[in-house]
């Protein structure tokens, strides 16, 4: 039960950090010096966002698989793990939507990818 709690908690924290990173990635002032954001944070988001995104996806996938397998031996722990992973899948979907939203909108309006209106 403790392992289940720690796994879901760790995934949730990573998911919330990724959501914040996705919001920063789509903020034009974040990438300019006038935004007031530290350069180290910009470098961290630039270099670490997509590796953490893949790690989060693999973690939620593995947690979901473990939850399904655990249902056979310990129904309560498996069900809690699946519930936690379901919430993390929702968080993953929201993060993916934030990352893709601007690019899909630019594609529809005929602008280049990663374009941000001034």
C-alpha positions, 0 to 999 in steps of 0.5 A: 500500500505504501509503494502504491501511495509513493508511486502515485504521489511521485507521478502526480508531482512530476505531472504538476511540474510538467503542467507548469513547464508546459504553461511556461513553454507557451508563454512568450515572455518566458523566452525573452529577457523582459519576462523576469524569469531566471535564465537557469529556469529557461535552460531547465525547461528547454533541456528537461521538458521533453525527457521528463514528459517521456518519463512521465508517460512511461511512469503512468503507463507502467503504473497502469499496467502494474495496477491491472496486474495487482488487481489479481492479488490485492484488489484494494491496492490495485484499484487505488493504483489504477485510480491514481494512474487514471487521474495522472492520465487526465493530467497527462492529457491536459499537459499534452493539450497545453503543449499542442494547443498553440501549434494546432491553432497556428496550423489552422491559421496558416502561421508557422509552428511555435509562433506567438502573437505579439 
